[in-house]
Amino acid sequence: MNPVLASRLANIAPFHVMELAKMAAELERQGRSIIHMGIGEPDFTAAPLVVEAAARAMGDGRLQYTAATGIPALREAISAHYARVYGLSVPASRIVITAGASAALLLACAALVEPGTEILMPDPSYPCNRHFVAAFEGRAKLVPSGPAQRFQLSEDMVRTNWGTKTRGVLLASPSNPTGTSIEHGELARIVAAVREKQGFTIVDEIYQGLTYDDAPFSALSLGEDVIVINSFSKYFNMTGWRLGWLVLPENLVPQVEKLAQNLFICASSIAQYAGIACFAPASIALYEERKAEFRRRRDFIVPALRELGFEVPVTPDGAFYVYADCSPLADDADRLTREMLDKAGVVLVPGLDFGPYTARNFIRLSYATSLENLEEAVERLHTFFRKR
């Protein structure tokens, strides 16, 4: 007899990007050449010093559980990173090591989201963020955010949409799927508005290391009550290592530690010992070279998309995504991406995953692949649109 499933599952939608990935894999099994620009995963792997540190940890037998908040040396290394890059004093005691940014978001939502409350997010936004809220029986209130707002929330939008059930805001800067950041002054005004409402602000900064046009800043500069999520997956190229962190107000650390002890015990010990090597000067130099390569790819693909007939209303300033309006070329983004996969062998993602506001007219492109692949994809798409 099948068990009765929890009703909350009805609030969790499938991830279309993974469905397209399965379709692409089937075409590859048939011998087709496929260029993947769907999943947001760096094509670079962990830096050599990181791999060596992981091997050393295994060789030394450092494989036991760690404290739920993470090993002290890694927390101190992250604290020093904030001082070096952002000029911020962030005590290691406020940093909690997590099993990826996903675990960090889960812990933050477990600590802050009450059943029946609302959390404001922009539409479009990363779909898992609203599902973390739904997992604790809250509701993500998606606020339509177009090119005029850089696909982000503004202070006015927060004030207008704040209701009696609103508990806080969940932002990402730079954002997936758009690659756009919230300007520092605007973010400061948002934080002030939320503080005035006695709510919470969570800022996902997993792409903060990959900002291209202006000096990077962290939302942590706006006050110790701001909660920040970060990860080793994107800038540090460690997606499968499942390592991230939370920066919390001091009074929240014991509460999140209690949750982490029960939900995860700890992040991978091997990944934690390896993660310390991310902050070595040689590793940072390598990451900065790779960041420059991502920027080179962006500077190629954005004008190439415009030449193909897509509209790119906001040039991305971070991450490795372009959010492009395909309405000049088709009236259904989902159908168009399936056609491009089938006819051109190019994987792009429709806006369906990221919220209803841009679902039909926008596609997301990930340029976390080689420049050669991007050039080949553009040639294939030129041919596809000529024949269409």
C-alpha positions in Angstrom: 0.0 0.0 0.0 1.4 3.4 -0.9 1.8 5.9 1.9 -0.2 9.1 1.9 2.1 11.9 0.8 2.6 15.2 2.6 0.4 18.0 1.1 3.4 20.3 0.9 4.7 18.3 -2.1 2.0 20.1 -4.1 3.9 23.3 -3.6 7.1 22.0 -5.1 7.3 22.2 -8.9 9.6 20.1 -11.1 12.8 21.7 -12.3 12.5 22.2 -16.1 16.2 22.7 -16.6 16.7 19.1 -15.4 14.0 17.8 -17.8 15.9 19.5 -20.7 19.1 17.9 -19.5 17.5 14.5 -19.6 16.3 15.2 -23.2 19.8 16.3 -24.1 21.3 13.2 -22.6 19.0 11.0 -24.6 20.0 12.8 -27.8 23.7 12.3 -26.9 23.0 8.5 -26.4 21.7 8.6 -30.0 25.1 10.0 -31.2 24.0 13.7 -31.4 26.5 16.5 -30.6 25.0 18.7 -27.9 26.3 22.0 -26.6 25.1 22.5 -23.0 24.3 26.0 -21.9 21.5 25.1 -19.5 22.8 24.1 -16.1 24.7 26.8 -14.1 27.9 24.9 -13.3 31.4 26.1 -13.9 33.4 24.1 -16.5 36.4 24.7 -14.3 37.2 22.3 -11.5 38.7 22.7 -8.0 42.0 24.5 -7.8 45.1 22.1 -7.5 45.8 23.2 -3.9 42.3 22.3 -2.9 42.5 18.8 -4.4 45.9 18.4 -2.6 44.3 19.5 0.7 41.5 17.0 0.3 43.9 14.1 -0.4 46.0 15.2 2.6 42.9 15.2 4.8 42.0 11.7 3.7 45.6 10.5 4.1 45.7 11.9 7.6 42.4 10.2 8.5 40.6 13.5 9.2 37.3 11.9 8.3 35.2 12.2 11.4 32.3 14.5 12.2 33.2 18.1 12.8 31.3 20.6 14.9 27.9 21.5 13.3 29.2 25.0 12.8 32.3 23.8 10.9 36.0 23.5 11.6 37.4 26.7 13.2 40.2 27.1 10.6 37.7 27.3 7.8 35.5 29.8 9.6 38.6 31.9 10.3 39.7 31.7 6.7 36.3 33.0 5.5 36.4 35.8 8.1 39.8 36.8 6.8 38.4 36.7 3.2 35.7 39.2 4.1 38.4 41.5 5.6 40.7 41.2 2.6 38.2 41.5 -0.2 35.4 43.7 1.3 37.2 45.5 4.1 34.6 44.0 6.6 35.1 42.7 10.1 33.0 39.6 10.2 33.9 37.5 13.3 34.3 33.8 12.7 31.8 33.2 15.4 29.0 34.5 13.1 30.0 32.1 10.3 28.3 28.7 10.1 29.7 26.1 7.5 26.9 24.3 5.6 26.5 21.4 3.2 26.3 23.9 0.2 24.3 27.0 -0.1 21.2 24.9 -0.3 21.7 23.7 3.2 22.3 27.3 4.3 19.0 28.4 2.8 17.2 25.5 4.3 18.6 26.3 7.8 17.8 30.0 7.4 14.2 29.2 6.4 13.9 26.6 9.2 14.8 29.3 11.7 12.8 32.1 10.3 9.8 31.0 8.2 6.5 30.5 10.1 3.6 28.5 8.5 1.3 30.9 6.7 3.8 33.7 6.4 5.0 35.4 3.2 8.5 36.0 2.0 9.0 38.6 -0.8 11.2 37.6 -3.8 11.6 39.0 -7.3 10.0 37.3 -10.2 12.2 36.0 -11.9 14.3 34.2 -9.3 16.0 30.9 -8.6 13.1 28.4 -8.1 14.6 26.4 -5.3 14.5 29.6 -3.1 10.7 29.6 -3.1 10.7 25.9 -2.5 12.8 26.2 0.6 10.1 28.6 1.9 7.4 26.2 0.9 9.1 23.4 2.7 8.4 25.2 6.0 4.8 26.0 4.9 5.5 29.6 4.2 4.7 31.2 0.9 7.0 33.0 -1.5 5.3 36.1 -2.8 6.8 36.7 -6.2 6.9 40.3 -7.2 7.1 41.0 -11.0 10.5 42.5 -11.6 11.3 43.6 -15.1 14.2 45.1 -17.0 13.5 48.6 -15.5 14.3 47.1 -12.1 17.2 45.0 -13.4 14.9 42.0 -12.6 15.4 42.8 -8.9 13.3 44.2 -6.0 13.5 47.8 -5.1 12.6 49.6 -1.9 9.3 50.9 -3.4 8.4 47.3 -4.5 9.1 46.0 -1.0 7.0 48.7 0.7 4.2 48.3 -1.8 4.0 44.5 -1.5 4.6 44.2 2.3 1.4 42.9 3.9 0.2 41.7 7.3 1.6 38.2 6.7 5.0 39.3 5.3 7.9 38.2 7.4 11.0 39.2 5.3 12.7 39.3 1.9 14.9 36.8 0.1 17.2 38.3 -2.5 20.1 37.2 -4.7 22.8 39.6 -5.9 24.0 38.8 -8.5 21.0 36.7 -9.4 20.3 33.4 -11.1 18.7 33.5 -13.7 19.5 37.1 -14.7 23.1 37.7 -13.8 22.1 41.2 -12.5 23.0 42.8 -9.1 21.2 45.1 -6.8 22.9 48.5 -6.7 24.4 49.2 -3.3 22.3 52.2 -2.5 19.1 50.4 -3.5 20.0 47.4 -1.4 20.7 49.7 1.6 17.2 51.2 1.2 15.6 47.7 1.0 17.3 46.6 4.2 16.2 49.8 5.9 12.6 49.3 4.8 12.6 45.7 6.0 14.2 46.7 9.3 11.5 49.3 9.8 8.9 46.5 9.4 10.9 44.4 11.9 11.4 41.7 9.2 14.5 39.8 8.1 16.6 40.2 5.0 18.4 37.2 3.5 20.8 37.9 0.7 22.1 35.0 -1.5 25.7 36.0 -2.5 26.9 32.8 -4.1 27.8 34.7 -7.3 29.3 37.7 -5.4 32.8 36.6 -6.3 31.8 36.8 -10.0 31.1 40.5 -10.5 32.6 42.1 -13.5 31.9 45.8 -13.9 32.1 47.4 -10.5 33.9 46.7 -7.2 32.1 43.9 -5.4 30.4 44.6 -2.1 28.7 42.4 0.4 25.3 43.1 2.0 27.1 42.4 5.3 28.2 46.0 5.1 24.6 47.1 5.7 24.3 45.8 9.3 24.8 42.8 11.5 21.1 41.8 11.2 21.5 41.0 7.5 21.8 37.3 6.8 24.1 36.3 4.0 24.4 33.0 2.1 27.5 32.0 0.2 29.0 28.9 -1.4 32.2 27.3 -2.6 30.4 26.1 -5.8 30.6 29.1 -8.2 33.6 31.4 -7.7 35.6 28.5 -6.1 34.5 25.9 -8.7 33.5 23.2 -6.2 29.9 22.3 -7.1 30.0 18.7 -6.2 31.9 19.2 -2.9 28.7 20.5 -1.3 30.2 23.2 0.8 28.8 26.7 1.7 28.3 29.0 4.6 25.9 31.3 6.4 26.7 34.6 8.1 24.3 35.3 10.9 23.6 37.7 13.7 25.4 36.4 16.8 22.1 35.7 18.6 20.9 33.4 15.8 24.0 31.2 15.7 23.1 28.9 18.6 19.6 28.4 17.1 20.9 27.6 13.7 23.6 25.4 15.2 20.8 23.4 17.0 19.0 22.9 13.7 22.3 22.0 11.9 23.1 19.4 14.5 19.7 17.7 13.9 19.3 18.1 10.2 22.9 17.6 8.9 25.2 16.9 11.8 27.9 18.7 9.8 29.2 19.5 6.3 31.7 17.0 4.7 34.9 17.0 6.8 37.0 16.4 3.6 35.4 19.3 1.8 35.9 21.6 4.8 39.7 20.8 5.1 40.0 21.2 1.4 38.1 24.5 1.4 40.8 26.2 3.6 43.1 26.0 0.6 40.7 28.1 -1.5 42.0 31.2 0.2 45.7 30.5 -0.5 47.2 33.3 -2.7 47.9 30.8 -5.5 44.3 29.6 -5.5 42.9 33.2 -5.4 45.1 34.1 -8.4 43.7 31.2 -10.4 40.1 32.0 -9.5 40.7 35.6 -10.7 42.1 34.3 -14.0 38.9 32.2 -14.4 36.7 35.1 -13.5 38.4 37.1 -16.3 37.6 34.2 -18.7 34.0 34.3 -17.6 33.9 38.0 -18.4 35.4 37.4 -21.8 32.7 34.9 -22.5 30.0 37.3 -21.4 31.4 40.0 -23.7 31.2 37.6 -26.6 27.8 36.0 -26.0 25.7 39.1 -25.2 26.3 40.9 -28.6 26.0 37.5 -30.3 22.6 36.9 -28.9 21.5 40.4 -30.0 22.7 39.7 -33.5 20.7 36.5 -33.5 17.6 38.5 -32.8 17.2 38.1 -29.1 16.7 41.1 -26.9 19.1 41.4 -23.9 17.4 44.3 -22.0 19.9 44.3 -19.2 23.6 43.3 -19.7 24.5 41.0 -16.8 27.1 42.3 -14.5 27.8 39.1 -12.6 27.4 35.3 -12.4 27.5 33.4 -15.7 24.0 33.9 -17.1 22.2 36.0 -19.7 18.5 36.5 -19.5 17.3 37.1 -23.0 13.9 38.1 -24.4 13.0 35.7 -27.2 9.6 37.3 -28.1 11.0 38.8 -31.3 11.8 35.2 -32.5 9.0 33.1 -31.0 5.8 33.4 -28.9 6.6 30.5 -26.5 10.0 30.2 -24.9 9.5 26.6 -23.8 8.7 25.5 -27.3 11.6 27.5 -28.7 14.1 25.9 -26.4 12.9 22.4 -27.3 13.2 23.2 -31.0 16.7 24.6 -30.5 17.7 21.4 -28.7 16.1 19.1 -31.3 17.2 21.0 -34.4 20.4 22.8 -33.4 21.7 20.6 -30.6 21.9 23.6 -28.2 20.6 23.5 -24.6 19.0 26.7 -23.3 16.5 27.0 -20.5 13.0 28.6 -20.8 11.8 31.1 -18.2 9.3 28.6 -16.8 11.5 27.7 -13.8 12.0 31.2 -12.6 8.5 32.5 -12.1 5.4 33.3 -14.2 6.1 36.9 -15.0 8.8 36.2 -17.6 8.1 32.5 -18.2 6.7 32.8 -21.8 9.1 35.3 -23.3 12.5 34.8 -21.7 15.3 32.2 -21.9 18.3 31.8 -19.7 21.7 31.0 -21.2 24.6 29.8 -19.1 28.0 30.8 -20.4 29.8 28.5 -18.0 31.3 26.6 -20.9 34.3 27.2 -23.2 34.4 30.1 -25.6 34.8 27.6 -28.4 31.5 26.0 -27.4 29.8 29.4 -27.3 31.1 30.2 -30.8 29.9 26.9 -32.1 26.5 27.3 -30.5 26.1 30.7 -32.1 26.9 29.2 -35.5 24.3 26.5 -35.0 21.7 28.9 -33.9 22.3 31.2 -36.9 21.7 28.1 -39.1 18.6 27.1 -37.1 17.0 30.6 -37.4 17.8 30.8 -41.1 16.0 27.5 -41.8 13.1 28.0 -39.3 
